[in-house]
Amino acid sequence: MSKSDSRTVGAMREIRDAALAAGWTVEHSGGNHLRWTPPAGQGGPVFTSATPSDRRAVANMRRDFRKHGLIV
């Protein structure tokens, strides 16, 4: 695992921990994707890759959660 891979994994753990602490739920939606469901009243689900394949993956996840009111 390269340094950038380990940073990506660490950043994804940070996002996961913040989302779960804020009341979000996560489940596999098939294939290598995750379905993140916000607490009631905060919009629809967010779908992300379970195994990010590019350097923008974490930034895109942060953007998608931010649109639903979760700042990570």
ABEGO torsion letter per residue (X at the ends): XBAAAAAAAAAAAAAAAAAAAAGBBBBBAEEABBBBBBBBGAEBBBBBBABBABAAAAAAAAAAAAAAGBBX
